[in-house]
Amino acid sequence: MTAGAGLVQRRGAPVETVTTGDVVRIDAGEWHWHGATPTSAMIHVAIEESPEDGRTPEVAEAVTDVEYGCASTAQTEPVSRVVVMDQALPRPLATQRVEIRRITIAPGHPAGLHIHNGPVFGNIETGSAVYQIEGEPETVLEPGDVFYEPEGARIARFDARGDGVTFLGYFLLAEGLNVELLQAH
């Protein structure tokens, strides 16, 4: 999905909600339907394997309003709980408190190589940043993305892109510990 929100259902399976950034793989010959949600348009890229016998895809009948209505009402529960990160820690941690900071970095500004004295979790609220733990590939974090900075890891990049970045940082702190950001060289 490149934008919006949609619904997809394979024959005999429950309806799935898909949103921007999701990838859905449908096996060749697998019956399915997909479309926008009742409240959002959907933009997606479809890549299709060409059968060796040259057949074209079979276009099924349109999903009925009843089928679509059942699917869309099944997806509009008043509360949705989705796990976006389940990060194991390298060792048990006696967390006494969690300090949450809203951090804003100006457009184009790099945070510089740094180390935290405890594990940090975060989620991007607005803007975007190039994120990299030293020795690992860089990635671009955008609104809704979550990240984890292990205690003592050298954070090579947390560089705001042209739109700047604002994120929430969740600092897990043991008793008597305060957040420390060590500039590394």
Secondary structure in CASP SS format (residue, H / E / C, confidence):
PFRMAT SS
TARGET T0000
AUTHOR 0000-0000-0000
METHOD secondary structure of the structure
MODEL  1
M C 1.00
T C 1.00
A E 1.00
G E 1.00
A E 1.00
G E 1.00
L E 1.00
V E 1.00
Q E 1.00
R E 1.00
R C 1.00
G C 1.00
A C 1.00
P C 1.00
V C 1.00
E E 1.00
T E 1.00
V E 1.00
T E 1.00
T C 1.00
G C 1.00
D C 1.00
V C 1.00
V C 1.00
R C 1.00
I C 1.00
D C 1.00
A C 1.00
G C 1.00
E C 1.00
W C 1.00
H E 1.00
W E 1.00
H E 1.00
G E 1.00
A E 1.00
T E 1.00
P C 1.00
T C 1.00
S E 1.00
A C 1.00
M E 1.00
I E 1.00
H C 1.00
V C 1.00
A C 1.00
I C 1.00
E C 1.00
E C 1.00
S C 1.00
P C 1.00
E C 1.00
D C 1.00
G C 1.00
R C 1.00
T C 1.00
P C 1.00
E C 1.00
V C 1.00
A C 1.00
E C 1.00
A C 1.00
V C 1.00
T C 1.00
D H 1.00
V H 1.00
E H 1.00
Y H 1.00
G H 1.00
C H 1.00
A H 1.00
S H 1.00
T H 1.00
A H 1.00
Q C 1.00
T C 1.00
E C 1.00
P C 1.00
V C 1.00
S C 1.00
R C 1.00
V C 1.00
V C 1.00
V C 1.00
M C 1.00
D C 1.00
Q C 1.00
A C 1.00
L C 1.00
P C 1.00
R C 1.00
P C 1.00
L C 1.00
A C 1.00
T C 1.00
Q C 1.00
R E 1.00
V E 1.00
E E 1.00
I E 1.00
R E 1.00
R E 1.00
I E 1.00
T E 1.00
I E 1.00
A C 1.00
P C 1.00
G C 1.00
H C 1.00
P E 1.00
A C 1.00
G C 1.00
L C 1.00
H E 1.00
I E 1.00
H E 1.00
N C 1.00
G C 1.00
P C 1.00
V E 1.00
F E 1.00
G E 1.00
N E 1.00
I E 1.00
E E 1.00
T E 1.00
G E 1.00
S E 1.00
A E 1.00
V E 1.00
Y E 1.00
Q E 1.00
I E 1.00
E C 1.00
G C 1.00
E C 1.00
P C 1.00
E C 1.00
T E 1.00
V E 1.00
L E 1.00
E C 1.00
P C 1.00
G C 1.00
D C 1.00
V E 1.00
F E 1.00
Y E 1.00
E E 1.00
P C 1.00
E C 1.00
G C 1.00
A C 1.00
R C 1.00
I E 1.00
A E 1.00
R E 1.00
F E 1.00
D E 1.00
A E 1.00
R E 1.00
G E 1.00
D E 1.00
G E 1.00
V E 1.00
T E 1.00
F E 1.00
L E 1.00
G E 1.00
Y E 1.00
F E 1.00
L E 1.00
L E 1.00
A C 1.00
E C 1.00
G C 1.00
L C 1.00
N C 1.00
V C 1.00
E C 1.00
L E 1.00
L E 1.00
Q E 1.00
A C 1.00
H C 1.00
END
